[in-house]
């Protein structure tokens, strides 16, 4: 299995890359996991409608937010700076439910490593801290090979667009999001939690890249894969290497 950290990556180009990697897997090539952080974008899953976007396109554009249709399941969600996105391009071994559970379990373990107790909700698919969503999950499967995956809010800036009410998050008008950074200093009702505060790492220790470094071994261990370090690259460079292959 190959693992890549793409840094800040445009959504559409990353989706195109996933499709190329899936084609490679279907031809007998290696599986891959992509880790990245997107530029601001609203994505509409297969169940979403235009009515789920509440803000006008001009307003979104003025804030640098793109809008894209997506082949993943689910409705509308946001990706942007401060959020770690995980895209496993892998062969399903036990079915889609087991695949989603694998992603959720890794996110729960990641939260635990920061002193937080998260849970997986199958009805409102995602990983939650109390009543706020920490991680959204949505995948697409073709010929038993997956693309898309999971987005985990790491820094406070990842949740700011949710509070703007620019869209209906995952079909829930009352839906609220939370990041690891926020959860380390606040309870679900917004008050300070001394226990969580005492567990907070130094501010410099928390970043999307450092969270990716923590998450990767959790994913690989649960997939019965040997530990490895993600190769730092970009969407453009990795796409070019696939063309050379």
C-alpha positions as CSV (number, residue, x, y, z in Angstrom):
1,X,0.0,0.0,0.0
2,X,1.3,3.5,-0.9
3,X,0.6,6.5,1.4
4,X,0.9,10.1,0.3
5,X,0.6,13.4,2.2
6,X,-0.5,16.0,-0.4
7,X,-0.5,19.1,1.7
8,X,-3.0,21.8,0.6
9,X,-4.8,20.2,-2.4
10,X,-7.5,21.5,-4.8
11,X,-10.7,19.3,-4.5
12,X,-11.4,18.5,-8.2
13,X,-7.8,17.6,-9.0
14,X,-7.6,15.4,-5.9
15,X,-10.8,13.6,-7.0
16,X,-9.4,13.1,-10.5
17,X,-6.3,11.6,-8.9
18,X,-8.4,9.2,-6.8
19,X,-10.1,8.0,-10.0
20,X,-6.7,7.4,-11.6
21,X,-5.5,5.5,-8.6
22,X,-8.7,3.4,-8.5
23,X,-8.2,2.5,-12.2
24,X,-4.7,1.4,-11.3
25,X,-6.0,-0.8,-8.5
26,X,-8.6,-2.3,-10.8
27,X,-5.7,-3.2,-13.1
28,X,-3.9,-5.0,-10.3
29,X,-1.8,-2.1,-9.0
30,X,-1.2,-1.1,-5.4
31,X,-3.8,0.4,-3.1
32,X,-3.2,3.9,-1.7
33,X,-4.1,6.3,1.0
34,X,-4.1,10.0,0.3
35,X,-3.9,12.5,3.2
36,X,-4.5,16.2,2.5
37,X,-6.0,19.5,3.4
38,X,-8.3,21.2,0.9
39,X,-8.8,24.8,-0.2
40,X,-12.3,26.0,0.9
41,X,-15.0,24.0,-0.9
42,X,-18.6,22.8,-0.4
43,X,-19.2,19.4,-1.8
44,X,-22.6,18.0,-2.7
45,X,-22.9,14.2,-2.2
46,X,-25.3,12.1,-4.2
47,X,-28.3,12.8,-1.8
48,X,-27.8,16.6,-1.8
49,X,-29.9,19.2,-3.7
50,X,-29.1,22.8,-4.6
51,X,-31.5,23.8,-1.8
52,X,-29.0,22.5,0.7
53,X,-26.8,25.5,-0.1
54,X,-28.2,28.5,1.6
55,X,-25.7,31.2,0.6
56,X,-25.5,32.7,-2.8
57,X,-22.7,31.7,-5.1
58,X,-21.4,35.3,-5.2
59,X,-21.1,35.4,-1.4
60,X,-19.3,32.0,-1.3
61,X,-17.0,33.2,-4.1
62,X,-16.2,36.3,-2.2
63,X,-14.9,34.1,0.7
64,X,-13.0,31.9,-1.7
65,X,-15.3,28.9,-1.4
66,X,-15.8,26.7,-4.4
67,X,-18.8,24.4,-4.9
68,X,-18.5,20.9,-6.4
69,X,-20.8,18.0,-7.0
70,X,-19.3,14.8,-5.7
71,X,-19.8,11.1,-6.3
72,X,-19.6,10.3,-2.6
73,X,-22.6,9.4,-0.5
74,X,-24.3,11.9,1.7
75,X,-25.4,15.5,1.4
76,X,-23.5,18.8,1.7
77,X,-20.3,19.3,3.7
78,X,-17.4,21.6,3.9
79,X,-13.7,21.0,3.4
80,X,-11.0,23.6,4.0
81,X,-7.9,24.7,5.9
82,X,-7.6,23.1,9.4
83,X,-9.3,19.9,8.3
84,X,-7.5,16.6,7.7
85,X,-9.0,14.6,4.7
86,X,-8.3,10.9,4.3
87,X,-8.9,9.2,1.0
88,X,-8.3,5.4,1.0
89,X,-8.3,3.9,-2.5
90,X,-8.6,0.3,-1.5
91,X,-10.3,-3.0,-2.3
92,X,-13.2,-3.8,-0.1
93,X,-12.5,-6.9,2.0
94,X,-15.6,-7.1,4.1
95,X,-18.1,-4.7,2.7
96,X,-18.9,-1.0,2.8
97,X,-20.2,-1.0,6.5
98,X,-16.9,-2.5,7.6
99,X,-15.0,0.1,5.6
100,X,-16.9,3.0,7.1
101,X,-16.4,1.5,10.6
102,X,-12.7,1.2,9.9
103,X,-12.4,4.9,9.2
104,X,-14.6,5.9,12.1
105,X,-12.6,3.7,14.6
106,X,-9.4,5.4,13.5
107,X,-10.9,8.8,14.0
108,X,-12.1,7.8,17.5
109,X,-8.6,6.6,18.4
110,X,-7.2,9.8,17.1
111,X,-9.5,11.8,19.3
112,X,-8.5,9.6,22.3
113,X,-4.9,10.3,21.6
114,X,-5.7,14.0,22.3
115,X,-7.6,13.2,25.5
116,X,-11.1,13.3,23.9
117,X,-13.9,10.7,24.0
118,X,-15.7,10.4,20.6
119,X,-18.3,8.0,19.3
120,X,-19.5,6.7,15.9
121,X,-23.2,7.3,15.0
122,X,-24.5,5.0,12.2
123,X,-27.7,6.9,11.8
124,X,-26.1,10.3,11.4
125,X,-23.0,8.9,9.8
126,X,-19.9,10.4,11.3
127,X,-17.8,10.6,14.4
128,X,-19.1,12.9,17.1
129,X,-18.0,14.6,20.3
130,X,-21.2,15.0,22.2
131,X,-23.8,16.6,19.9
132,X,-21.2,18.1,17.5
133,X,-19.6,16.3,14.5
134,X,-15.9,15.9,14.5
135,X,-15.5,13.8,11.4
136,X,-17.7,13.3,8.3
137,X,-17.6,10.1,6.2
138,X,-18.7,9.6,2.7
139,X,-17.4,7.1,0.1
140,X,-18.0,5.8,-3.4
141,X,-17.4,2.2,-4.5
142,X,-17.0,0.9,-8.0
143,X,-16.2,-2.8,-8.6
144,X,-15.4,-3.1,-4.9
145,X,-12.7,-0.4,-4.9
146,X,-13.3,2.8,-2.9
147,X,-12.6,6.5,-3.3
148,X,-13.5,9.5,-1.1
149,X,-13.4,8.9,2.6
150,X,-13.3,10.9,5.8
151,X,-12.7,14.5,6.9
152,X,-11.7,15.3,10.4
153,X,-11.8,18.8,11.9
154,X,-8.4,19.5,13.5
155,X,-8.2,23.2,13.9
156,X,-10.8,25.8,14.9
157,X,-10.7,27.4,11.4
158,X,-12.2,24.2,9.9
159,X,-15.5,24.7,11.7
160,X,-16.0,28.4,11.1
161,X,-17.9,28.0,7.8
162,X,-20.4,25.7,9.6
163,X,-21.3,28.5,12.0
164,X,-21.9,30.9,9.0
165,X,-25.0,28.8,8.0
166,X,-23.9,28.9,4.4
167,X,-25.3,25.3,3.9
168,X,-27.3,22.6,5.6
169,X,-24.5,20.4,7.0
170,X,-25.1,16.7,6.1
171,X,-28.9,17.3,5.8
172,X,-29.2,18.5,9.4
173,X,-30.3,22.2,9.7
174,X,-29.3,22.2,13.4
175,X,-26.0,20.4,12.7
176,X,-22.9,21.7,14.5
177,X,-19.3,20.9,14.0
178,X,-16.4,20.8,16.4
179,X,-12.6,20.5,16.0
180,X,-10.0,18.8,18.1
181,X,-8.6,22.3,19.0
182,X,-12.0,23.5,20.2
183,X,-12.8,20.3,22.1
184,X,-9.6,20.4,24.1
185,X,-10.8,23.6,25.8
186,X,-14.6,23.3,25.8
187,X,-17.3,20.9,26.8
188,X,-20.2,20.3,24.4
189,X,-22.2,23.1,26.1
190,X,-19.4,25.6,25.5
191,X,-18.0,25.8,29.0
192,X,-14.4,25.2,29.9
193,X,-13.5,21.7,30.9
194,X,-10.5,21.7,33.2
195,X,-9.8,18.1,32.5
196,X,-9.5,18.6,28.7
197,X,-7.6,21.8,29.2
198,X,-4.9,19.9,31.2
199,X,-4.6,17.4,28.4
200,X,-4.1,20.1,25.7
201,X,-0.8,19.9,23.9
202,X,1.2,23.0,23.2
203,X,-0.4,25.0,20.3
204,X,2.6,24.3,18.1
205,X,2.0,20.6,18.4
206,X,-1.4,20.7,16.8
207,X,-1.6,20.9,13.1
208,X,-3.2,19.0,10.2
209,X,0.2,17.4,9.3
210,X,0.9,16.3,12.9
211,X,-2.6,14.9,13.1
212,X,-2.0,13.0,9.9
213,X,1.1,11.5,11.4
214,X,-0.9,10.3,14.4
215,X,-3.8,9.0,12.3
216,X,-1.8,7.0,9.7
217,X,-0.5,4.2,12.0
218,X,-4.1,3.8,13.4
219,X,-5.5,3.3,10.0
220,X,-2.7,0.9,8.9
221,X,-2.8,-1.1,12.1
222,X,-6.6,-1.7,11.7
223,X,-6.1,-2.6,8.1
224,X,-3.4,-5.1,9.1
225,X,-0.8,-3.2,7.1
226,X,2.8,-2.7,8.1
227,X,3.7,0.8,9.5
228,X,5.1,3.3,7.1
229,X,5.6,7.0,6.7
230,X,3.6,9.0,4.2
231,X,5.5,10.3,1.3
232,X,5.2,14.1,1.0
233,X,4.2,15.1,-2.6
234,X,1.6,17.1,-4.4
235,X,-1.5,16.3,-6.5
236,X,0.3,17.5,-9.7
237,X,3.5,15.5,-9.1
238,X,1.7,12.3,-8.2
239,X,-0.6,12.7,-11.1
240,X,2.4,13.2,-13.4
241,X,4.1,10.1,-12.0
242,X,1.0,8.0,-12.8
243,X,1.1,9.2,-16.4
244,X,4.7,8.1,-16.6
245,X,3.8,4.7,-15.3
